[in-house]
Amino acid sequence: MATRLHLPFDVLSDEDFQLTDALSLPTFVADGMRLIERLTLVVKDGAIEHVLHPVTRPERSAEDTLEWLAAHPV
């Protein structure tokens, strides 16, 4: 995916959807590919504290996450 999207950073992969399925993360199919919907997992000490979903404005995702963290220190 990082190559396909020409990303300048590495991406953690769940190629076999093992974590996706275990957590029942939302997915969709586009062009015959199963993809994970945009979301942010707030994780502390190995436990998911909060899920920010849906991400309706990807360009604001980082800002939205920082705002949530400021209002809900983990």
CHARMM internal coordinates of N, CA and C (Angstrom, degrees):
IC EDIT
DIST 1 N 1 CA 1.4457
DIST 1 CA 1 C 1.5243
ANGL 1 N 1 CA 1 C 111.11
DIST 1 C 2 N 1.3231
ANGL 1 CA 1 C 2 N 117.15
DIHE 1 N 1 CA 1 C 2 N -43.87
DIST 2 N 2 CA 1.4663
ANGL 1 C 2 N 2 CA 119.51
DIHE 1 CA 1 C 2 N 2 CA -179.13
DIST 2 CA 2 C 1.5201
ANGL 2 N 2 CA 2 C 110.85
DIHE 1 C 2 N 2 CA 2 C -59.47
DIST 2 C 3 N 1.3282
ANGL 2 CA 2 C 3 N 116.76
DIHE 2 N 2 CA 2 C 3 N -38.51
DIST 3 N 3 CA 1.4652
ANGL 2 C 3 N 3 CA 120.30
DIHE 2 CA 2 C 3 N 3 CA 177.97
DIST 3 CA 3 C 1.5170
ANGL 3 N 3 CA 3 C 110.43
DIHE 2 C 3 N 3 CA 3 C -68.20
DIST 3 C 4 N 1.3335
ANGL 3 CA 3 C 4 N 116.41
DIHE 3 N 3 CA 3 C 4 N -46.38
DIST 4 N 4 CA 1.4720
ANGL 3 C 4 N 4 CA 121.17
DIHE 3 CA 3 C 4 N 4 CA -178.17
DIST 4 CA 4 C 1.5178
ANGL 4 N 4 CA 4 C 111.12
DIHE 3 C 4 N 4 CA 4 C -59.42
DIST 4 C 5 N 1.3296
ANGL 4 CA 4 C 5 N 117.12
DIHE 4 N 4 CA 4 C 5 N -38.16
DIST 5 N 5 CA 1.4626
ANGL 4 C 5 N 5 CA 121.29
DIHE 4 CA 4 C 5 N 5 CA -177.59
DIST 5 CA 5 C 1.5281
ANGL 5 N 5 CA 5 C 112.80
DIHE 4 C 5 N 5 CA 5 C -93.15
DIST 5 C 6 N 1.3474
ANGL 5 CA 5 C 6 N 116.44
DIHE 5 N 5 CA 5 C 6 N 0.45
DIST 6 N 6 CA 1.4683
ANGL 5 C 6 N 6 CA 121.65
DIHE 5 CA 5 C 6 N 6 CA 179.66
DIST 6 CA 6 C 1.5337
ANGL 6 N 6 CA 6 C 111.45
DIHE 5 C 6 N 6 CA 6 C 56.73
DIST 6 C 7 N 1.3355
ANGL 6 CA 6 C 7 N 115.61
DIHE 6 N 6 CA 6 C 7 N 43.60
DIST 7 N 7 CA 1.4609
ANGL 6 C 7 N 7 CA 120.14
DIHE 6 CA 6 C 7 N 7 CA -179.54
DIST 7 CA 7 C 1.5218
ANGL 7 N 7 CA 7 C 110.04
DIHE 6 C 7 N 7 CA 7 C -79.06
DIST 7 C 8 N 1.3239
ANGL 7 CA 7 C 8 N 117.63
DIHE 7 N 7 CA 7 C 8 N 141.08
DIST 8 N 8 CA 1.4625
ANGL 7 C 8 N 8 CA 120.69
DIHE 7 CA 7 C 8 N 8 CA -179.63
DIST 8 CA 8 C 1.5311
ANGL 8 N 8 CA 8 C 112.79
DIHE 7 C 8 N 8 CA 8 C -87.34
DIST 8 C 9 N 1.3299
ANGL 8 CA 8 C 9 N 117.42
DIHE 8 N 8 CA 8 C 9 N 21.04
DIST 9 N 9 CA 1.4590
ANGL 8 C 9 N 9 CA 121.12
DIHE 8 CA 8 C 9 N 9 CA -179.37
DIST 9 CA 9 C 1.5194
ANGL 9 N 9 CA 9 C 109.12
DIHE 8 C 9 N 9 CA 9 C -148.72
DIST 9 C 10 N 1.3297
ANGL 9 CA 9 C 10 N 116.47
DIHE 9 N 9 CA 9 C 10 N 161.76
DIST 10 N 10 CA 1.4561
ANGL 9 C 10 N 10 CA 121.73
DIHE 9 CA 9 C 10 N 10 CA 177.39
DIST 10 CA 10 C 1.5220
ANGL 10 N 10 CA 10 C 110.29
DIHE 9 C 10 N 10 CA 10 C -75.64
DIST 10 C 11 N 1.3188
ANGL 10 CA 10 C 11 N 115.37
DIHE 10 N 10 CA 10 C 11 N 155.27
DIST 11 N 11 CA 1.4588
ANGL 10 C 11 N 11 CA 121.63
DIHE 10 CA 10 C 11 N 11 CA 179.85
DIST 11 CA 11 C 1.5252
ANGL 11 N 11 CA 11 C 107.95
DIHE 10 C 11 N 11 CA 11 C -128.41
DIST 11 C 12 N 1.3255
ANGL 11 CA 11 C 12 N 116.63
DIHE 11 N 11 CA 11 C 12 N 134.96
DIST 12 N 12 CA 1.4588
ANGL 11 C 12 N 12 CA 119.65
DIHE 11 CA 11 C 12 N 12 CA 172.52
DIST 12 CA 12 C 1.5187
ANGL 12 N 12 CA 12 C 107.79
DIHE 11 C 12 N 12 CA 12 C -69.37
DIST 12 C 13 N 1.3270
ANGL 12 CA 12 C 13 N 116.36
DIHE 12 N 12 CA 12 C 13 N 139.30
DIST 13 N 13 CA 1.4574
ANGL 12 C 13 N 13 CA 120.07
DIHE 12 CA 12 C 13 N 13 CA -174.72
DIST 13 CA 13 C 1.5215
ANGL 13 N 13 CA 13 C 111.22
DIHE 12 C 13 N 13 CA 13 C -117.20
DIST 13 C 14 N 1.3113
ANGL 13 CA 13 C 14 N 115.27
DIHE 13 N 13 CA 13 C 14 N 143.12
DIST 14 N 14 CA 1.4626
ANGL 13 C 14 N 14 CA 122.96
DIHE 13 CA 13 C 14 N 14 CA 172.05
DIST 14 CA 14 C 1.5275
ANGL 14 N 14 CA 14 C 106.11
DIHE 13 C 14 N 14 CA 14 C -124.71
DIST 14 C 15 N 1.3364
ANGL 14 CA 14 C 15 N 114.51
DIHE 14 N 14 CA 14 C 15 N 57.10
DIST 15 N 15 CA 1.4628
ANGL 14 C 15 N 15 CA 122.39
DIHE 14 CA 14 C 15 N 15 CA -171.83
DIST 15 CA 15 C 1.5238
ANGL 15 N 15 CA 15 C 113.24
DIHE 14 C 15 N 15 CA 15 C -53.17
DIST 15 C 16 N 1.3247
ANGL 15 CA 15 C 16 N 117.33
DIHE 15 N 15 CA 15 C 16 N -36.42
DIST 16 N 16 CA 1.4628
ANGL 15 C 16 N 16 CA 121.19
DIHE 15 CA 15 C 16 N 16 CA -179.08
DIST 16 CA 16 C 1.5272
ANGL 16 N 16 CA 16 C 112.79
DIHE 15 C 16 N 16 CA 16 C -93.56
DIST 16 C 17 N 1.3298
ANGL 16 CA 16 C 17 N 117.55
DIHE 16 N 16 CA 16 C 17 N 3.65
DIST 17 N 17 CA 1.4641
ANGL 16 C 17 N 17 CA 123.94
DIHE 16 CA 16 C 17 N 17 CA 177.50
DIST 17 CA 17 C 1.5306
ANGL 17 N 17 CA 17 C 113.15
DIHE 16 C 17 N 17 CA 17 C 61.22
DIST 17 C 18 N 1.3239
ANGL 17 CA 17 C 18 N 117.16
DIHE 17 N 17 CA 17 C 18 N 25.02
DIST 18 N 18 CA 1.4650
ANGL 17 C 18 N 18 CA 119.58
DIHE 17 CA 17 C 18 N 18 CA 179.58
DIST 18 CA 18 C 1.5252
ANGL 18 N 18 CA 18 C 111.38
DIHE 17 C 18 N 18 CA 18 C -65.56
DIST 18 C 19 N 1.3288
ANGL 18 CA 18 C 19 N 117.49
DIHE 18 N 18 CA 18 C 19 N -49.10
DIST 19 N 19 CA 1.4667
ANGL 18 C 19 N 19 CA 120.51
DIHE 18 CA 18 C 19 N 19 CA 178.23
DIST 19 CA 19 C 1.5223
ANGL 19 N 19 CA 19 C 110.41
DIHE 18 C 19 N 19 CA 19 C -67.97
DIST 19 C 20 N 1.3169
ANGL 19 CA 19 C 20 N 116.09
DIHE 19 N 19 CA 19 C 20 N -42.32
DIST 20 N 20 CA 1.4707
ANGL 19 C 20 N 20 CA 121.24
DIHE 19 CA 19 C 20 N 20 CA 179.25
DIST 20 CA 20 C 1.5175
ANGL 20 N 20 CA 20 C 110.83
DIHE 19 C 20 N 20 CA 20 C -54.96
DIST 20 C 21 N 1.3268
ANGL 20 CA 20 C 21 N 116.12
DIHE 20 N 20 CA 20 C 21 N -48.45
DIST 21 N 21 CA 1.4628
ANGL 20 C 21 N 21 CA 120.20
DIHE 20 CA 20 C 21 N 21 CA -178.75
DIST 21 CA 21 C 1.5270
ANGL 21 N 21 CA 21 C 111.64
DIHE 20 C 21 N 21 CA 21 C -70.16
DIST 21 C 22 N 1.3354
ANGL 21 CA 21 C 22 N 117.32
DIHE 21 N 21 CA 21 C 22 N -39.11
DIST 22 N 22 CA 1.4675
ANGL 21 C 22 N 22 CA 120.38
DIHE 21 CA 21 C 22 N 22 CA -179.72
DIST 22 CA 22 C 1.5232
ANGL 22 N 22 CA 22 C 111.42
DIHE 21 C 22 N 22 CA 22 C -62.90
DIST 22 C 23 N 1.3418
ANGL 22 CA 22 C 23 N 116.57
DIHE 22 N 22 CA 22 C 23 N -35.00
DIST 23 N 23 CA 1.4670
ANGL 22 C 23 N 23 CA 120.94
DIHE 22 CA 22 C 23 N 23 CA -179.40
DIST 23 CA 23 C 1.5261
ANGL 23 N 23 CA 23 C 112.93
DIHE 22 C 23 N 23 CA 23 C -95.39
DIST 23 C 24 N 1.3267
ANGL 23 CA 23 C 24 N 116.55
DIHE 23 N 23 CA 23 C 24 N 0.06
DIST 24 N 24 CA 1.4774
ANGL 23 C 24 N 24 CA 122.01
DIHE 23 CA 23 C 24 N 24 CA -176.93
DIST 24 CA 24 C 1.5266
ANGL 24 N 24 CA 24 C 111.12
DIHE 23 C 24 N 24 CA 24 C 54.40
DIST 24 C 25 N 1.3358
ANGL 24 CA 24 C 25 N 115.76
DIHE 24 N 24 CA 24 C 25 N 43.93
DIST 25 N 25 CA 1.4588
ANGL 24 C 25 N 25 CA 119.75
DIHE 24 CA 24 C 25 N 25 CA 178.26
DIST 25 CA 25 C 1.5251
ANGL 25 N 25 CA 25 C 109.66
DIHE 24 C 25 N 25 CA 25 C -70.35
DIST 25 C 26 N 1.3237
ANGL 25 CA 25 C 26 N 117.15
DIHE 25 N 25 CA 25 C 26 N 147.42
DIST 26 N 26 CA 1.4637
ANGL 25 C 26 N 26 CA 120.52
DIHE 25 CA 25 C 26 N 26 CA -177.64
DIST 26 CA 26 C 1.5315
ANGL 26 N 26 CA 26 C 111.41
DIHE 25 C 26 N 26 CA 26 C -72.99
DIST 26 C 27 N 1.3329
ANGL 26 CA 26 C 27 N 115.42
DIHE 26 N 26 CA 26 C 27 N 133.81
DIST 27 N 27 CA 1.4606
ANGL 26 C 27 N 27 CA 121.13
DIHE 26 CA 26 C 27 N 27 CA 178.82
DIST 27 CA 27 C 1.5200
ANGL 27 N 27 CA 27 C 109.81
DIHE 26 C 27 N 27 CA 27 C -128.40
DIST 27 C 28 N 1.3240
ANGL 27 CA 27 C 28 N 114.81
DIHE 27 N 27 CA 27 C 28 N 168.24
DIST 28 N 28 CA 1.4609
ANGL 27 C 28 N 28 CA 121.75
DIHE 27 CA 27 C 28 N 28 CA 174.49
DIST 28 CA 28 C 1.5174
ANGL 28 N 28 CA 28 C 107.65
DIHE 27 C 28 N 28 CA 28 C -149.69
DIST 28 C 29 N 1.3371
ANGL 28 CA 28 C 29 N 116.69
DIHE 28 N 28 CA 28 C 29 N 166.82
DIST 29 N 29 CA 1.4594
ANGL 28 C 29 N 29 CA 121.50
DIHE 28 CA 28 C 29 N 29 CA 179.20
DIST 29 CA 29 C 1.5171
ANGL 29 N 29 CA 29 C 108.58
DIHE 28 C 29 N 29 CA 29 C -115.29
DIST 29 C 30 N 1.3416
ANGL 29 CA 29 C 30 N 115.85
DIHE 29 N 29 CA 29 C 30 N 131.19
DIST 30 N 30 CA 1.4654
ANGL 29 C 30 N 30 CA 122.24
DIHE 29 CA 29 C 30 N 30 CA 176.42
DIST 30 CA 30 C 1.5257
ANGL 30 N 30 CA 30 C 107.89
DIHE 29 C 30 N 30 CA 30 C -140.01
DIST 30 C 31 N 1.3033
ANGL 30 CA 30 C 31 N 116.04
DIHE 30 N 30 CA 30 C 31 N 130.11
DIST 31 N 31 CA 1.4692
ANGL 30 C 31 N 31 CA 121.05
DIHE 30 CA 30 C 31 N 31 CA -179.28
DIST 31 CA 31 C 1.5248
ANGL 31 N 31 CA 31 C 111.73
DIHE 30 C 31 N 31 CA 31 C 52.12
DIST 31 C 32 N 1.3309
ANGL 31 CA 31 C 32 N 115.72
DIHE 31 N 31 CA 31 C 32 N 37.83
DIST 32 N 32 CA 1.4526
ANGL 31 C 32 N 32 CA 120.37
DIHE 31 CA 31 C 32 N 32 CA 177.83
DIST 32 CA 32 C 1.5180
ANGL 32 N 32 CA 32 C 114.84
DIHE 31 C 32 N 32 CA 32 C 76.39
DIST 32 C 33 N 1.3259
ANGL 32 CA 32 C 33 N 117.71
DIHE 32 N 32 CA 32 C 33 N 5.01
DIST 33 N 33 CA 1.4649
ANGL 32 C 33 N 33 CA 121.32
DIHE 32 CA 32 C 33 N 33 CA 179.56
DIST 33 CA 33 C 1.5216
ANGL 33 N 33 CA 33 C 110.10
DIHE 32 C 33 N 33 CA 33 C -108.29
DIST 33 C 34 N 1.3213
ANGL 33 CA 33 C 34 N 116.17
DIHE 33 N 33 CA 33 C 34 N 133.97
DIST 34 N 34 CA 1.4605
ANGL 33 C 34 N 34 CA 120.39
DIHE 33 CA 33 C 34 N 34 CA 172.51
DIST 34 CA 34 C 1.5234
ANGL 34 N 34 CA 34 C 107.41
DIHE 33 C 34 N 34 CA 34 C -81.97
DIST 34 C 35 N 1.3059
ANGL 34 CA 34 C 35 N 115.98
DIHE 34 N 34 CA 34 C 35 N 127.26
DIST 35 N 35 CA 1.4629
ANGL 34 C 35 N 35 CA 121.89
DIHE 34 CA 34 C 35 N 35 CA -177.49
DIST 35 CA 35 C 1.5232
ANGL 35 N 35 CA 35 C 109.89
DIHE 34 C 35 N 35 CA 35 C -128.57
DIST 35 C 36 N 1.3125
ANGL 35 CA 35 C 36 N 116.42
DIHE 35 N 35 CA 35 C 36 N 153.63
DIST 36 N 36 CA 1.4639
ANGL 35 C 36 N 36 CA 121.80
DIHE 35 CA 35 C 36 N 36 CA 177.06
DIST 36 CA 36 C 1.5206
ANGL 36 N 36 CA 36 C 107.94
DIHE 35 C 36 N 36 CA 36 C -89.67
DIST 36 C 37 N 1.3269
ANGL 36 CA 36 C 37 N 115.98
DIHE 36 N 36 CA 36 C 37 N 134.72
DIST 37 N 37 CA 1.4635
ANGL 36 C 37 N 37 CA 119.46
DIHE 36 CA 36 C 37 N 37 CA 176.21
DIST 37 CA 37 C 1.5284
ANGL 37 N 37 CA 37 C 109.24
DIHE 36 C 37 N 37 CA 37 C -63.12
DIST 37 C 38 N 1.3320
ANGL 37 CA 37 C 38 N 115.36
DIHE 37 N 37 CA 37 C 38 N 152.92
DIST 38 N 38 CA 1.4681
ANGL 37 C 38 N 38 CA 119.54
DIHE 37 CA 37 C 38 N 38 CA 177.44
DIST 38 CA 38 C 1.5275
ANGL 38 N 38 CA 38 C 109.17
DIHE 37 C 38 N 38 CA 38 C -63.73
DIST 38 C 39 N 1.3106
ANGL 38 CA 38 C 39 N 114.96
DIHE 38 N 38 CA 38 C 39 N 132.73
DIST 39 N 39 CA 1.4599
ANGL 38 C 39 N 39 CA 120.87
DIHE 38 CA 38 C 39 N 39 CA 176.55
DIST 39 CA 39 C 1.5146
ANGL 39 N 39 CA 39 C 108.63
DIHE 38 C 39 N 39 CA 39 C -161.85
DIST 39 C 40 N 1.3072
ANGL 39 CA 39 C 40 N 115.43
DIHE 39 N 39 CA 39 C 40 N 163.40
DIST 40 N 40 CA 1.4593
ANGL 39 C 40 N 40 CA 121.28
DIHE 39 CA 39 C 40 N 40 CA 175.75
DIST 40 CA 40 C 1.5179
ANGL 40 N 40 CA 40 C 107.99
DIHE 39 C 40 N 40 CA 40 C -124.71
DIST 40 C 41 N 1.3189
ANGL 40 CA 40 C 41 N 115.97
DIHE 40 N 40 CA 40 C 41 N 127.73
DIST 41 N 41 CA 1.4575
ANGL 40 C 41 N 41 CA 121.40
DIHE 40 CA 40 C 41 N 41 CA 175.09
DIST 41 CA 41 C 1.5213
ANGL 41 N 41 CA 41 C 107.97
DIHE 40 C 41 N 41 CA 41 C -101.93
DIST 41 C 42 N 1.3180
ANGL 41 CA 41 C 42 N 116.68
DIHE 41 N 41 CA 41 C 42 N 124.93
DIST 42 N 42 CA 1.4617
ANGL 41 C 42 N 42 CA 121.42
DIHE 41 CA 41 C 42 N 42 CA 174.04
DIST 42 CA 42 C 1.5245
ANGL 42 N 42 CA 42 C 105.77
DIHE 41 C 42 N 42 CA 42 C -95.32
DIST 42 C 43 N 1.3282
ANGL 42 CA 42 C 43 N 115.57
DIHE 42 N 42 CA 42 C 43 N 115.11
DIST 43 N 43 CA 1.4642
ANGL 42 C 43 N 43 CA 121.34
DIHE 42 CA 42 C 43 N 43 CA -173.71
DIST 43 CA 43 C 1.5250
ANGL 43 N 43 CA 43 C 109.80
DIHE 42 C 43 N 43 CA 43 C -117.88
DIST 43 C 44 N 1.3280
ANGL 43 CA 43 C 44 N 115.17
DIHE 43 N 43 CA 43 C 44 N 134.35
DIST 44 N 44 CA 1.4684
ANGL 43 C 44 N 44 CA 120.97
DIHE 43 CA 43 C 44 N 44 CA 176.02
DIST 44 CA 44 C 1.5227
ANGL 44 N 44 CA 44 C 108.01
DIHE 43 C 44 N 44 CA 44 C -134.66
DIST 44 C 45 N 1.3070
ANGL 44 CA 44 C 45 N 116.12
DIHE 44 N 44 CA 44 C 45 N 128.54
DIST 45 N 45 CA 1.4681
ANGL 44 C 45 N 45 CA 121.93
DIHE 44 CA 44 C 45 N 45 CA 178.82
DIST 45 CA 45 C 1.5264
ANGL 45 N 45 CA 45 C 111.99
DIHE 44 C 45 N 45 CA 45 C 51.06
DIST 45 C 46 N 1.3242
ANGL 45 CA 45 C 46 N 116.71
DIHE 45 N 45 CA 45 C 46 N 38.86
DIST 46 N 46 CA 1.4562
ANGL 45 C 46 N 46 CA 121.40
DIHE 45 CA 45 C 46 N 46 CA 176.43
DIST 46 CA 46 C 1.5173
ANGL 46 N 46 CA 46 C 115.33
DIHE 45 C 46 N 46 CA 46 C 79.91
DIST 46 C 47 N 1.3215
ANGL 46 CA 46 C 47 N 117.63
DIHE 46 N 46 CA 46 C 47 N 3.52
DIST 47 N 47 CA 1.4672
ANGL 46 C 47 N 47 CA 121.06
DIHE 46 CA 46 C 47 N 47 CA 179.77
DIST 47 CA 47 C 1.5273
ANGL 47 N 47 CA 47 C 109.68
DIHE 46 C 47 N 47 CA 47 C -116.53
DIST 47 C 48 N 1.3148
ANGL 47 CA 47 C 48 N 115.81
DIHE 47 N 47 CA 47 C 48 N 140.48
DIST 48 N 48 CA 1.4615
ANGL 47 C 48 N 48 CA 120.39
DIHE 47 CA 47 C 48 N 48 CA 177.89
DIST 48 CA 48 C 1.5194
ANGL 48 N 48 CA 48 C 108.25
DIHE 47 C 48 N 48 CA 48 C -75.48
DIST 48 C 49 N 1.3268
ANGL 48 CA 48 C 49 N 115.91
DIHE 48 N 48 CA 48 C 49 N 117.47
DIST 49 N 49 CA 1.4623
ANGL 48 C 49 N 49 CA 122.57
DIHE 48 CA 48 C 49 N 49 CA -179.69
DIST 49 CA 49 C 1.5232
ANGL 49 N 49 CA 49 C 111.50
DIHE 48 C 49 N 49 CA 49 C -87.98
DIST 49 C 50 N 1.3350
ANGL 49 CA 49 C 50 N 116.50
DIHE 49 N 49 CA 49 C 50 N -33.30
DIST 50 N 50 CA 1.4684
ANGL 49 C 50 N 50 CA 120.23
DIHE 49 CA 49 C 50 N 50 CA -175.85
DIST 50 CA 50 C 1.5259
ANGL 50 N 50 CA 50 C 109.37
DIHE 49 C 50 N 50 CA 50 C -162.69
DIST 50 C 51 N 1.3251
ANGL 50 CA 50 C 51 N 115.60
DIHE 50 N 50 CA 50 C 51 N 150.95
DIST 51 N 51 CA 1.4633
ANGL 50 C 51 N 51 CA 121.63
DIHE 50 CA 50 C 51 N 51 CA 175.32
DIST 51 CA 51 C 1.5173
ANGL 51 N 51 CA 51 C 107.91
DIHE 50 C 51 N 51 CA 51 C -121.92
DIST 51 C 52 N 1.3222
ANGL 51 CA 51 C 52 N 116.16
DIHE 51 N 51 CA 51 C 52 N 123.95
DIST 52 N 52 CA 1.4640
ANGL 51 C 52 N 52 CA 120.51
DIHE 51 CA 51 C 52 N 52 CA 174.45
DIST 52 CA 52 C 1.5278
ANGL 52 N 52 CA 52 C 106.80
DIHE 51 C 52 N 52 CA 52 C -97.05
DIST 52 C 53 N 1.3206
ANGL 52 CA 52 C 53 N 116.11
DIHE 52 N 52 CA 52 C 53 N 106.90
DIST 53 N 53 CA 1.4583
ANGL 52 C 53 N 53 CA 122.90
DIHE 52 CA 52 C 53 N 53 CA -176.65
DIST 53 CA 53 C 1.5110
ANGL 53 N 53 CA 53 C 107.59
DIHE 52 C 53 N 53 CA 53 C -158.75
DIST 53 C 54 N 1.2882
ANGL 53 CA 53 C 54 N 119.58
DIHE 53 N 53 CA 53 C 54 N 138.47
DIST 54 N 54 CA 1.4602
ANGL 53 C 54 N 54 CA 126.99
DIHE 53 CA 53 C 54 N 54 CA 1.18
DIST 54 CA 54 C 1.5254
ANGL 54 N 54 CA 54 C 111.06
DIHE 53 C 54 N 54 CA 54 C -80.33
DIST 54 C 55 N 1.3175
ANGL 54 CA 54 C 55 N 115.04
DIHE 54 N 54 CA 54 C 55 N 158.64
DIST 55 N 55 CA 1.4605
ANGL 54 C 55 N 55 CA 121.86
DIHE 54 CA 54 C 55 N 55 CA 171.89
DIST 55 CA 55 C 1.5211
ANGL 55 N 55 CA 55 C 105.40
DIHE 54 C 55 N 55 CA 55 C -95.64
DIST 55 C 56 N 1.3148
ANGL 55 CA 55 C 56 N 115.91
DIHE 55 N 55 CA 55 C 56 N 98.84
DIST 56 N 56 CA 1.4681
ANGL 55 C 56 N 56 CA 119.97
DIHE 55 CA 55 C 56 N 56 CA -175.65
DIST 56 CA 56 C 1.5174
ANGL 56 N 56 CA 56 C 112.37
DIHE 55 C 56 N 56 CA 56 C -86.08
DIST 56 C 57 N 1.3306
ANGL 56 CA 56 C 57 N 116.24
DIHE 56 N 56 CA 56 C 57 N -23.45
DIST 57 N 57 CA 1.4707
ANGL 56 C 57 N 57 CA 120.48
DIHE 56 CA 56 C 57 N 57 CA 179.49
DIST 57 CA 57 C 1.5256
ANGL 57 N 57 CA 57 C 108.50
DIHE 56 C 57 N 57 CA 57 C -130.09
DIST 57 C 58 N 1.3362
ANGL 57 CA 57 C 58 N 117.18
DIHE 57 N 57 CA 57 C 58 N 88.03
DIST 58 N 58 CA 1.4656
ANGL 57 C 58 N 58 CA 120.24
DIHE 57 CA 57 C 58 N 58 CA -176.32
DIST 58 CA 58 C 1.5215
ANGL 58 N 58 CA 58 C 113.88
DIHE 57 C 58 N 58 CA 58 C -53.54
DIST 58 C 59 N 1.3225
ANGL 58 CA 58 C 59 N 117.03
DIHE 58 N 58 CA 58 C 59 N -32.64
DIST 59 N 59 CA 1.4630
ANGL 58 C 59 N 59 CA 119.66
DIHE 58 CA 58 C 59 N 59 CA -178.94
DIST 59 CA 59 C 1.5293
ANGL 59 N 59 CA 59 C 111.93
DIHE 58 C 59 N 59 CA 59 C -67.38
DIST 59 C 60 N 1.3398
ANGL 59 CA 59 C 60 N 117.61
DIHE 59 N 59 CA 59 C 60 N -15.36
DIST 60 N 60 CA 1.4714
ANGL 59 C 60 N 60 CA 122.01
DIHE 59 CA 59 C 60 N 60 CA 178.94
DIST 60 CA 60 C 1.5243
ANGL 60 N 60 CA 60 C 112.29
DIHE 59 C 60 N 60 CA 60 C -107.30
DIST 60 C 61 N 1.3047
ANGL 60 CA 60 C 61 N 117.77
DIHE 60 N 60 CA 60 C 61 N 0.53
DIST 61 N 61 CA 1.4600
ANGL 60 C 61 N 61 CA 121.01
DIHE 60 CA 60 C 61 N 61 CA -173.43
DIST 61 CA 61 C 1.5258
ANGL 61 N 61 CA 61 C 112.64
DIHE 60 C 61 N 61 CA 61 C -55.70
DIST 61 C 62 N 1.3169
ANGL 61 CA 61 C 62 N 117.81
DIHE 61 N 61 CA 61 C 62 N -47.00
DIST 62 N 62 CA 1.4701
ANGL 61 C 62 N 62 CA 120.26
DIHE 61 CA 61 C 62 N 62 CA -179.68
DIST 62 CA 62 C 1.5245
ANGL 62 N 62 CA 62 C 110.73
DIHE 61 C 62 N 62 CA 62 C -63.50
DIST 62 C 63 N 1.3266
ANGL 62 CA 62 C 63 N 116.88
DIHE 62 N 62 CA 62 C 63 N -43.64
DIST 63 N 63 CA 1.4673
ANGL 62 C 63 N 63 CA 120.45
DIHE 62 CA 62 C 63 N 63 CA 179.01
DIST 63 CA 63 C 1.5236
ANGL 63 N 63 CA 63 C 110.99
DIHE 62 C 63 N 63 CA 63 C -63.49
DIST 63 C 64 N 1.3360
ANGL 63 CA 63 C 64 N 116.95
DIHE 63 N 63 CA 63 C 64 N -43.91
DIST 64 N 64 CA 1.4649
ANGL 63 C 64 N 64 CA 120.91
DIHE 63 CA 63 C 64 N 64 CA 179.05
DIST 64 CA 64 C 1.5271
ANGL 64 N 64 CA 64 C 110.67
DIHE 63 C 64 N 64 CA 64 C -60.53
DIST 64 C 65 N 1.3254
ANGL 64 CA 64 C 65 N 116.10
DIHE 64 N 64 CA 64 C 65 N -41.19
DIST 65 N 65 CA 1.4620
ANGL 64 C 65 N 65 CA 120.48
DIHE 64 CA 64 C 65 N 65 CA 179.72
DIST 65 CA 65 C 1.5267
ANGL 65 N 65 CA 65 C 110.88
DIHE 64 C 65 N 65 CA 65 C -64.90
DIST 65 C 66 N 1.3242
ANGL 65 CA 65 C 66 N 116.86
DIHE 65 N 65 CA 65 C 66 N -44.85
DIST 66 N 66 CA 1.4682
ANGL 65 C 66 N 66 CA 120.31
DIHE 65 CA 65 C 66 N 66 CA 178.27
DIST 66 CA 66 C 1.5226
ANGL 66 N 66 CA 66 C 111.64
DIHE 65 C 66 N 66 CA 66 C -62.93
DIST 66 C 67 N 1.3319
ANGL 66 CA 66 C 67 N 117.48
DIHE 66 N 66 CA 66 C 67 N -38.79
DIST 67 N 67 CA 1.4662
ANGL 66 C 67 N 67 CA 120.96
DIHE 66 CA 66 C 67 N 67 CA 177.12
DIST 67 CA 67 C 1.5205
ANGL 67 N 67 CA 67 C 110.43
DIHE 66 C 67 N 67 CA 67 C -63.60
DIST 67 C 68 N 1.3327
ANGL 67 CA 67 C 68 N 116.94
DIHE 67 N 67 CA 67 C 68 N -42.99
DIST 68 N 68 CA 1.4628
ANGL 67 C 68 N 68 CA 120.20
DIHE 67 CA 67 C 68 N 68 CA 179.37
DIST 68 CA 68 C 1.5285
ANGL 68 N 68 CA 68 C 109.59
DIHE 67 C 68 N 68 CA 68 C -62.95
DIST 68 C 69 N 1.3345
ANGL 68 CA 68 C 69 N 116.26
DIHE 68 N 68 CA 68 C 69 N -45.54
DIST 69 N 69 CA 1.4676
ANGL 68 C 69 N 69 CA 119.83
DIHE 68 CA 68 C 69 N 69 CA -179.68
DIST 69 CA 69 C 1.5230
ANGL 69 N 69 CA 69 C 112.04
DIHE 68 C 69 N 69 CA 69 C -62.29
DIST 69 C 70 N 1.3241
ANGL 69 CA 69 C 70 N 117.75
DIHE 69 N 69 CA 69 C 70 N -36.93
DIST 70 N 70 CA 1.4659
ANGL 69 C 70 N 70 CA 121.18
DIHE 69 CA 69 C 70 N 70 CA 178.49
DIST 70 CA 70 C 1.5257
ANGL 70 N 70 CA 70 C 110.74
DIHE 69 C 70 N 70 CA 70 C -65.05
DIST 70 C 71 N 1.3283
ANGL 70 CA 70 C 71 N 116.73
DIHE 70 N 70 CA 70 C 71 N -36.41
DIST 71 N 71 CA 1.4641
ANGL 70 C 71 N 71 CA 121.24
DIHE 70 CA 70 C 71 N 71 CA -178.68
DIST 71 CA 71 C 1.5278
ANGL 71 N 71 CA 71 C 112.71
DIHE 70 C 71 N 71 CA 71 C -84.09
DIST 71 C 72 N 1.3302
ANGL 71 CA 71 C 72 N 117.29
DIHE 71 N 71 CA 71 C 72 N -20.10
DIST 72 N 72 CA 1.4680
ANGL 71 C 72 N 72 CA 122.37
DIHE 71 CA 71 C 72 N 72 CA -176.64
DIST 72 CA 72 C 1.5271
ANGL 72 N 72 CA 72 C 109.91
DIHE 71 C 72 N 72 CA 72 C -135.14
DIST 72 C 73 N 1.3163
ANGL 72 CA 72 C 73 N 118.19
DIHE 72 N 72 CA 72 C 73 N 71.20
DIST 73 N 73 CA 1.4722
ANGL 72 C 73 N 73 CA 119.01
DIHE 72 CA 72 C 73 N 73 CA -179.00
DIST 73 CA 73 C 1.5263
ANGL 73 N 73 CA 73 C 110.99
DIHE 72 C 73 N 73 CA 73 C -56.34
DIST 73 C 74 N 1.3108
ANGL 73 CA 73 C 74 N 115.19
DIHE 73 N 73 CA 73 C 74 N 133.16
DIST 74 N 74 CA 1.4758
ANGL 73 C 74 N 74 CA 119.46
DIHE 73 CA 73 C 74 N 74 CA 179.44
DIST 74 CA 74 C 1.5041
ANGL 74 N 74 CA 74 C 110.78
DIHE 73 C 74 N 74 CA 74 C -104.68
END
COOR INIT
IC SEED 1 N 1 CA 1 C
IC BUILD
